[in-house]
Amino acid sequence: MLPIKTRKGFAMKRKIISIDQDACTGCGDCLPNCPEGAIQLIDGKARLIGDLFCDGLGACLGHCPVGAITIEERDAEPYDEKRVMANIVKQGPNTIKAHLEHLRDHQQFDYLQDALAVLQDKGIPNPLHAGTAGAALGHAVHGHGGGGCPGSRQMAFAAAPAAPAGGDESGKRPSQLTHWPLQLHLISPRAPHYQGSDLLLAADCTAFSLADFHKDFLKGRTLAVACPKLDEGQDVYVEKIKALIDEARINTLTVLVMQVPCCGGLLRMAQTAAQQATRKVPIKCVIVSLQGTILKEEWL
């Protein structure tokens, strides 16, 4: 989740809680289940006191006896993990641990990294792991933290050795994939494998059309995949590509798309992100036919 500029100012479209004020009875059951401090009782009603304190992960859901709390997606002030942690540390080690587990179990590793940095700065032991804050973060990122969806956990691994020369189609061709996840909504521009890499931004269908996708395009590159026609939240895509350029400092960006018109949206998103980025990187566009041949390949 990354910030966007809107007419309202610095904001972003993200998930955030919504409280039905007509349904709310003011019982306060939701308050202890929001360690971030985003909810307070004001004038006898539970109210969201600030967008930046709500992570939108829904820890308070299910604790309202009348179902007045739901999750919606709207333009909201970006969540600020460091400011949240400043409030949480005042509530003691049990609340700190509950909050870190909440982030870990929802695979919010960028937020978890910020939270652990605050603890380290304040000299507070990390309750998730007996080692250092960095060790605990790595423990979670590499899939040993428990909870959450295993399919979205970040991990890096070595590419398989290159296939023997000679083009023997009877042998097995090794994978050139070096990391996970791949889907643009799931990746983090802060992931170590993206730092200073050559990035391949591929439309979903390209790998199915290109027989030599791994050998000719993926080898030696990091990967992010997206569908410019069916995926939602494409404004977030622009911001993520921009972050890959500015924060991950990628060397080059190769955009691989199909010849169908809707696929051009991925190239436009990449170009928009590149225009908004403070750094400049070379962009290469490759257009693939429905039969898997290269129709066009050029640096923009």
Buried (B, 14 or more C-beta within 10 A) or exposed (E): BBBBEEEEEEBBBBBBBBBBEEEBEBBEBBBEBBBBBBBBBEEEBBBBEBBBBBBBBBBBBEBBEEEBBEBEEEBBBBBBBEBBBEBBBEBEEEBBBBBBBBBBBBBBBBBBBBBBBBBBEEEBEBBBBEEEBBBBBBBBBEBEBEEBEEEBBBEBEEBBEEBEEEEEEEEEBBEBBBBBBBBBBBBBBBBBBBBEBBBBBBBBBBBEBBEEBBBEBBBEBBBBBBBBBEBEBBBBBBBBBBBBBBBBBBEBBBBBBBBBEEBBBBBEBBBBBBEBBEEEBEBBBBBBBEEBEEEEEEEE
